[in-house]
Amino acid sequence: MADVSQFSIVTYERRPGYWRAAITPHAHAGMSIKGKTTNSFVTPDDSASESEANSAAANLIGKL
């Protein structure tokens, strides 16, 4: 089970009343080439509010 504190959650409104959340793991120190790899994912379903989208993201992280 992953820890929510290891991820950033950004909620956004796709259109009025349809919210989703993008989830990105915190970057670890090391060599990488910016822009070459995307390490984020989006909640699969729309939520009715920003707080519901945030909760859906936290639930997805908990399942990792």
RAFEN-V109452 format. One record per residue. N is the residue number from 1. PSI is psi in whole degrees, 0 to 359 (* if undefined). OMEGA is omega in degrees with one decimal (none if undefined). D_LAST is the distance of its C-alpha to the last C-alpha in Angstrom with 1 decimal. Layout:
n-><N,N>
psi-><PSI,PSI>
omega-><OMEGA,OMEGA>
d_last-><D_LAST,D_LAST>
This chain:
n-><1,2,3,4,5,6,7,8,9,10,11,12,13,14,15,16,17,18,19,20,21,22,23,24,25,26,27,28,29,30,31,32,33,34,35,36,37,38,39,40,41,42,43,44,45,46,47,48,49,50,51,52,53,54,55,56,57,58,59,60,61,62,63,64>
psi-><128,156,129,329,348,5,154,136,125,120,149,154,112,318,166,121,3,103,147,170,137,136,126,129,147,137,141,151,140,177,132,160,114,139,354,339,136,123,47,163,164,146,139,335,151,149,158,341,166,318,324,322,320,319,320,321,316,322,320,318,319,335,349,*>
omega-><-179.7,179.4,-178.0,-178.0,179.2,-176.4,170.2,178.0,178.2,178.0,177.9,-179.4,-178.8,172.5,-174.7,177.9,-179.3,-175.1,173.0,178.2,173.8,-175.4,-178.8,175.8,175.7,-179.1,175.1,179.0,179.1,-179.2,174.5,177.4,-177.4,175.5,-178.0,-178.2,174.9,-177.9,178.7,175.3,-174.7,177.0,-173.1,-175.7,175.2,175.9,-177.7,-178.4,178.9,-179.1,176.3,177.3,178.2,178.2,178.1,177.0,178.9,177.6,177.3,178.5,178.9,179.4,179.9,none>
d_last-><5.4,5.4,8.8,10.1,13.1,11.7,11.5,14.4,14.6,17.8,19.1,21.9,24.4,24.8,28.0,29.6,27.4,24.4,21.5,18.2,15.8,14.9,11.9,12.7,11.5,14.7,16.9,17.9,21.6,22.8,24.5,23.3,25.1,24.4,24.0,23.3,19.5,17.3,13.9,13.0,12.1,13.7,13.1,14.6,17.2,19.9,20.3,23.8,23.4,21.8,20.5,18.9,17.1,15.9,14.7,13.0,11.0,10.2,9.1,6.7,5.3,5.6,3.8,0.0>
